[in-house]
Structure formats: structure tokens, C-alpha cells
């Protein structure tokens, strides 16, 4: 099998695993919806949200056209579940919804605009209070109106198919003005690419500040509940080991991929009901770097080791990780001596977990990996 096929299949695998995680998040609330009584009926909400951000120049090939400031407007409709089963699954009341959005990339001649349809799940923490926090994760379809063309638009290396696949995560603070109106503000991170189906496909990554307003067509009450014994066990200290990998662009031929593989081990120590501190280490073997060193006749080792510290947000079976890595073994020096990791994991009722994770050096993304692990 050619390495370019490896890269395509692995990127498709990441998208597939994302859809699988999203479906697992939808399942319990949908199952619980069938038997809700009038006292636990779901709220129905509509919302309007604005976004303003910047493009991350995660590759030197796109640095010259990454200086724009995208903006967008989003309309959504959602069900906000209040039943016991949904709460126990996520340890928070989840919203399930669909969002239709328009994004202007502030560069019409090269990047054009995107029209996206997203399905999302959004657990709320302390939904019964006036102020609450929520974390959204979504995936869907996007229509891109000005794609790469070798003659008419050769500078757009971000995407080359009109239909692409957006992924979105955000963290919002929510302030309930009254029974029906809610003000929302926070940050959103969005990635759009075609999963390696056609090149070029650098993908576009753009974080944004987010401000919105929600209206409850049908309000609902959110009882304060206690976690089940099984969910309390997941809040204990854990030792975790994960293997991860992805396909990464070659430096000499960006249209071809080589594998990147690694292993991570860390301890997660709870410091509150939903928060934990993490610390550990990881080892990475980047075969694009090995190819580069071979081409340069450089005998240095292509592998790297690092120590990790960070924070973990635990929402039921899901964990959102933020970690800082410091290289302790790097014969061929990296872009920076430190880097960041942002990850989302789903933990089963047993000891397995699955997730996706983004590694970045400051504002420049390095790679997105898929991972599977074991929790002790």
C-alpha cells in the first residue's frame, strides 16, 4: 500500500471516529426522550450566534494567505433534555441540535465563503442555575464556493472539493435572562477539510470569539440530580495509556502522506466535580521527519519524547483535555521547545477510551491524531 493511501484512509478514519463519537453522545438522550413525562419534557430552543476570528497558518504553504479574519453568522434549533437517563450519561443536561451557518473568510478572491450544516451535542453544567457552562461538539457538511483550481485559483491550498466536512468544538458561558431568553458568550474552534479525498487539502482551522442569544420556544425545568455509583467511579484518579497515529504531509511532496505514530501515558487526578489535573509523558515517531533527515543525509534520530502537564474537563463519559508539552528528547529540534495539545475522549463503561487530539506549536497546528487507550 502506498503511503499516500495510508494518509487518506487515516484521515477518513479520523472523520469516521468523530461521527461515531457524536452518535454515541446522541444515543442516550434520544433513547430517554421516548419515555419522558410532562414533568421532564425537553425544552425547544432557537438561537442566533455571531463569530469573529482568525485563520491558523498551520503550514508554510498557506502562511501568505492566512492573514484574514473570518466572520460568520449561525442559526440553530435544539432540544434540551431534562430526563434522568440523559443526565446520568453526561452528568449534565445535554442539548442536541442542528446549526446552519455562513462563514466569510475575508478573502473572496482566494478563499471565498463556506455554508455549513452541523449536528451537535452540547452538555450543560449547572443548567438549573442562572449561570451555566456548556461544551459543544459537532460535525456535518460544508459547501465551499471558491475551491482550488490550478489555473483560476492556484493559491487556495486549503480545500479542493466543494463538499467538505466541518468539525467544531466550543466552550460557552450562558446567562439566563429569564425563563425564555439566554445570553451566550465564549470561544469556538472550527476545522473544515475534505478528509484527504482530493489534494490539495491543507484544511482550514479558525478559532473565533462567539456571542449569541437563545430563545426557548418551550421552556423546561432542570432538576438538580446526583451522580450514579458508576459515574462516581469515573471521577476517581486514573492512570491512562493511549496509542495514537495519523497520516502527515511529506515535506518534499505535500500531496503524499507518511505515518506518524505515538504512545502517551499520564495520570489524571480530580480536583473538583468536573475538573482534574494531568501529568505524564509521550513518545512520537514522525516518519515525515525521518524522510526529511534521510534526504538531507542527517543521521540524527527522528523520534521525540516530551513531558506533559495539563487540565481535564470531565463531563460524564467525555473528557476535554488541555495539555502543555515540553520536549526532553529531540535530536532534531522542533519549531518550539514547548507545544499544546487539545483533545476530546469518550470513556466506555469498562476501561477503554477513544478520542481525537490536536497538537500545535503556539498558533501553528502540527497534526490531528486519532487514539485508543486503556484506563486503570
MOBEL-V430360 format. One record per residue. N is the residue number from 1. PHI is phi in radians with two decimals (* if undefined). OMEGA is omega in whole degrees, -180 to 180 (* if undefined). Layout:
N,PHI,OMEGA  N,PHI,OMEGA
//
This chain:
1,*,178  2,-1.28,-178  3,-1.11,178  4,-1.08,176  5,-1.18,177  6,-0.99,-177  7,-1.09,-180  8,-1.09,-177  9,-1.15,-180  10,-1.23,178  11,-1.15,175  12,-1.09,178  13,-1.09,178  14,-1.09,178  15,-1.11,179  16,-1.12,180  17,-1.15,177  18,-1.12,178  19,-1.10,179  20,-1.11,178  21,-1.05,180  22,-1.07,-180  23,-1.16,178  24,-1.15,180  25,-1.27,180  26,-1.29,-167  27,-0.96,-173  28,-1.16,-179  29,-1.20,178  30,-1.14,179  31,-1.13,-180  32,-1.25,-176  33,-1.13,-174  34,-1.15,-175  35,-2.03,179  36,-1.18,173  37,-1.52,179  38,-1.07,-178  39,-1.29,179  40,-2.15,-178  41,-1.16,-178  42,-1.29,171  43,-1.40,175  44,-1.99,-174  45,-2.24,168  46,-2.18,-177  47,-2.60,175  48,-2.32,-173  49,-2.35,175  50,-1.95,-180  51,-2.27,174  52,-2.56,-174  53,-2.70,-179  54,-2.58,-180  55,-1.64,177  56,-1.44,178  57,-1.41,-171  58,-1.40,177  59,-2.48,180  60,-1.12,-179  61,-1.19,-177  62,-1.98,-175  63,-1.05,-175  64,-1.20,-179  65,-2.03,-179  66,-1.78,-175  67,-1.54,-177  68,-1.52,-179  69,-2.15,-179  70,-1.10,172  71,-2.39,-178  72,-2.70,176  73,-2.33,-171  74,-2.35,174  75,-2.04,-179  76,-2.49,174  77,-2.33,-174  78,-2.62,167  79,-1.83,178  80,-1.97,-172  81,-1.38,-177  82,-2.19,-174  83,-1.40,-177  84,-1.08,-176  85,-1.11,179  86,-1.12,-179  87,-1.15,-179  88,-1.12,-178  89,-1.20,-176  90,-1.94,-174  91,0.93,179  92,3.12,-179  93,-1.42,-175  94,-1.59,165  95,-1.71,170  96,-2.10,-175  97,-2.73,176  98,-2.28,-177  99,-2.24,176  100,-1.95,-173  101,-2.41,172  102,-2.11,178  103,-2.15,176  104,-1.80,-174  105,-1.54,172  106,1.07,178  107,-2.72,-171  108,-1.10,-177  109,-1.26,-177  110,-1.98,-171  111,-1.67,179  112,1.12,-176  113,-2.39,178  114,-2.26,175  115,-2.08,-172  116,-2.11,170  117,-2.14,-172  118,-2.20,167  119,-1.79,-174  120,-2.48,169  121,-2.14,-174  122,-2.53,175  123,-1.18,176  124,-1.89,173  125,-1.72,-180  126,1.06,-179  127,-1.12,-180  128,-1.35,-179  129,-1.66,179  130,-1.14,176  131,-1.90,-180  132,-2.49,174  133,-1.95,176  134,-2.45,180  135,-2.23,-177  136,-1.88,173  137,-2.35,-176  138,-2.51,178  139,-2.60,-179  140,-3.10,-178  141,-2.20,178  142,-2.36,172  143,-1.88,-178  144,-1.82,-169  145,-1.68,178  146,-2.57,-173  147,-1.48,178  148,-1.04,171  149,-2.54,-174  150,-1.04,-179  151,-1.88,-174  152,-1.58,-180  153,-2.60,-175  154,-1.29,-176  155,-1.46,-178  156,-1.47,178  157,-1.62,-179  158,-1.26,-176  159,-2.68,-175  160,-2.27,175  161,-2.21,-179  162,-1.16,177  163,-1.73,178  164,-2.28,-172  165,-2.20,178  166,-1.52,170  167,-2.13,-176  168,-2.51,169  169,-2.29,173  170,-2.65,176  171,-2.29,-174  172,-2.22,167  173,-1.70,-175  174,-2.14,179  175,-2.09,-178  176,-1.43,-179  177,-1.29,176  178,-2.80,-176  179,-1.04,-173  180,-1.95,-173  181,-1.83,179  182,-2.39,176  183,-1.69,-175  184,-2.31,179  185,-2.67,179  186,2.95,-179  187,-2.34,-179  188,-2.31,173  189,-2.11,-178  190,-2.21,175  191,-2.18,176  192,-2.27,174  193,-2.73,179  194,-1.74,177  195,1.26,180  196,1.44,-180  197,-1.22,178  198,-2.60,180  199,-1.82,-1  200,-1.30,-177  201,-2.67,178  202,-1.16,-176  203,1.37,-179  204,-1.96,-180  205,-2.04,-179  206,-2.52,171  207,-1.34,-179  208,-2.63,167  209,-1.36,-171  210,-2.23,178  211,-2.45,-177  212,-2.66,-179  213,-2.41,179  214,-2.02,176  215,-2.24,-180  216,-1.55,174  217,-1.13,175  218,-2.33,180  219,-1.18,178  220,-2.62,177  221,-1.62,-179  222,-2.12,-179  223,-1.12,174  224,-1.50,-174  225,-2.10,177  226,-1.91,-179  227,-1.23,176  228,-1.25,-180  229,-1.05,-180  230,-1.10,180  231,-1.28,178  232,-1.14,178  233,-1.09,-179  234,-1.27,179  235,-1.62,-180  236,-1.43,177  237,-1.16,-178  238,-2.26,165  239,-1.93,-173  240,-2.19,175  241,-2.25,-179  242,-2.37,168  243,-1.87,-176  244,-2.50,179  245,-3.01,177  246,-2.86,170  247,-1.83,-173  248,-2.17,-180  249,-1.06,172  250,-1.23,-180  251,-1.25,-177  252,-1.49,179  253,-2.36,-176  254,-1.04,-180  255,-1.38,180  256,-1.97,-175  257,-2.05,170  258,-2.31,-176  259,-1.29,169  260,-2.22,-176  261,-2.23,-180  262,-2.88,176  263,-2.41,-179  264,-2.30,176  265,-2.40,-178  266,-2.75,177  267,-1.84,177  268,-2.07,-176  269,-1.96,180  270,-1.06,175  271,-2.21,180  272,-3.05,-177  273,-1.11,-177  274,-2.20,-175  275,-2.05,176  276,-2.57,172  277,-1.68,-178  278,-2.18,176  279,-2.75,-178  280,-3.14,-177  281,-2.66,175  282,-2.52,179  283,-2.23,-174  284,-2.20,173  285,-2.03,-177  286,-1.76,-174  287,-1.35,170  288,-1.22,177  289,-1.20,177  290,-1.06,179  291,-1.11,179  292,-1.09,180  293,-1.15,177  294,-1.14,179  295,-1.13,-179  296,-1.54,-176  297,0.93,180  298,-1.80,-175  299,-1.50,-179  300,-1.21,179  301,-1.21,-177  302,-1.56,-177  303,-1.55,-179  304,-2.42,176  305,-2.20,-177  306,-2.59,171  307,-1.73,-176  308,-2.20,169  309,-2.39,-180  310,-3.13,-177  311,-2.27,-179  312,-2.33,175  313,-1.71,-177  314,-1.81,179  315,-2.18,-177  316,1.06,-180  317,-1.48,-176  318,-1.93,180  319,-2.32,177  320,-1.89,-174  321,-1.81,169  322,-2.31,-176  323,-2.34,174  324,-1.93,180  325,-1.89,177  326,-2.20,-180  327,-1.18,174  328,-1.99,174  329,-2.48,-178  330,-2.74,-180  331,-0.96,173  332,-1.75,-170  333,-1.07,177  334,-1.42,180  335,-0.96,178  336,-2.39,177  337,-1.28,178  338,-2.20,179  339,-2.67,179  340,-2.07,173  341,-2.26,178  342,-2.27,-174  343,-2.45,175  344,-2.23,-178  345,-2.22,171  346,-1.99,-178  347,-1.85,-179  348,-1.29,177  349,-1.18,175  350,-1.49,-177  351,-2.14,-179  352,-1.51,170  353,-2.54,-177  354,-2.34,-180  355,-2.97,172  356,-2.21,-173  357,-2.63,179  358,-1.88,175  359,-1.89,-177  360,-2.48,170  361,-1.77,-173  362,0.95,-176  363,-1.63,-177  364,-1.90,180  365,-1.21,178  366,-1.67,177  367,-2.85,173  368,-1.97,-178  369,-2.08,170  370,-1.85,-174  371,-2.54,175  372,-2.37,-175  373,-2.63,-178  374,-2.28,-178  375,-1.88,179  376,-1.77,*
//
